[in-house]
Amino acid sequence: MPSLRLAVCLLVASALALADAACKDRAPDPAPPAAATKQPDNPLDQADVIFEGTVKSLEMAETEMKGSRRIIHGPPGLILVGPDPLWVLVVSVERVRKGVAAEWSGEKAFAIHSPARDLGLDRDKAPGARLEFYLFEPLEERTGPPRFSMLQAFPPSAAGAAE
């Protein structure tokens, strides 16, 4: 039996050596096309709407519960952002970089979660701040105001430097 075990071991070793030699002789797999692996230069460019504007006001939202839904009261045309909006942000839109300018010009009101998370500012520093705003992923609602999944804002020079 020991000779049979030795023969099996030698056979397996030979097969492994042949497989290793075959792999060394084979050409490496071609690299994937550059377009398939290229990441966006700036993730902010993936926003659905990009505009510059000045914060006119920032106030805690007035809310009420109707059944299991929280209703947010604000100016006409209030745009909901994210799953838990608690503040009403009013912005004077000055320049639209991405999106339909006619839809985004003038004053726009957004229901946001918090100035710290969405604007990167304390609530006292937000009014008067000139920022570049990025709205991501419009959500389809059957009824009610328009809604986006996320809003991010940065000083225009900081956003431009990231590009």
NORKANOR-V315546 format. One record per pair of residues at least 4 apart in sequence whose C-alpha atoms are under 7 Angstrom apart, sorted by the first residue. I is the first residue (numbers start at 1). J is the second residue. Records with the same first field share a line. If there is no record, write none. Layout:
I: J ; J
This chain:
1: 5
2: 6
3: 7
4: 8
5: 9
6: 10
7: 11
8: 12
9: 13
10: 14
11: 15
12: 16
13: 17
14: 18
15: 19
16: 20
17: 21
18: 22
19: 23
20: 24
21: 25
22: 26
32: 36
33: 37
34: 38
41: 163
42: 162 ; 163
44: 134
47: 134 ; 135 ; 136
48: 99 ; 135 ; 136 ; 137
49: 98 ; 99 ; 134 ; 135 ; 136
50: 96 ; 97 ; 98 ; 99 ; 133 ; 134 ; 135
51: 93 ; 95 ; 96 ; 97 ; 98 ; 132 ; 133 ; 134
52: 93 ; 94 ; 95 ; 96 ; 131 ; 132 ; 133
53: 91 ; 92 ; 93 ; 94 ; 95 ; 130 ; 131 ; 132
54: 91 ; 92 ; 93 ; 128 ; 129 ; 130 ; 131
55: 90 ; 91 ; 92 ; 126 ; 127 ; 128 ; 129 ; 130
56: 90 ; 91 ; 92 ; 127 ; 128
57: 89 ; 90 ; 127
58: 87 ; 88 ; 89 ; 90 ; 127
59: 87 ; 88 ; 89
60: 86 ; 87 ; 88
61: 72 ; 73 ; 86 ; 87 ; 88
62: 72 ; 73
63: 70 ; 71 ; 72 ; 73
64: 70 ; 71 ; 72
65: 69 ; 70 ; 71
66: 70 ; 71
74: 78 ; 88
75: 109
77: 109 ; 145
78: 109 ; 110 ; 111 ; 145
79: 109 ; 110 ; 111 ; 145 ; 146 ; 147
80: 85 ; 110 ; 111 ; 112 ; 145 ; 146 ; 147 ; 148
81: 85 ; 110 ; 111 ; 112 ; 147 ; 148 ; 149 ; 150 ; 151
82: 112 ; 113 ; 148 ; 149 ; 150
84: 113
85: 111 ; 112 ; 113
86: 111 ; 112 ; 113 ; 114
87: 111 ; 112 ; 113 ; 114
88: 109 ; 110 ; 111 ; 112
89: 109 ; 110 ; 111 ; 112
90: 107 ; 108 ; 109 ; 110
91: 107 ; 108 ; 109
92: 106 ; 107 ; 108
93: 104 ; 105 ; 106 ; 107
94: 105
96: 101 ; 104
100: 104
101: 105
114: 118
115: 119 ; 120 ; 121 ; 122 ; 123
116: 120 ; 121 ; 122
118: 151 ; 152 ; 153
119: 152 ; 153 ; 154
121: 125 ; 126
122: 126
130: 155
131: 153 ; 154 ; 155 ; 156
132: 153 ; 154 ; 155 ; 156 ; 159
133: 151 ; 152 ; 153 ; 154
134: 151 ; 152 ; 153
135: 148 ; 150 ; 151 ; 152
136: 148 ; 149 ; 150 ; 151
137: 148 ; 149
138: 147 ; 148 ; 149
139: 147 ; 148 ; 149
154: 158 ; 159
155: 159
156: 160
157: 161
158: 162
159: 163
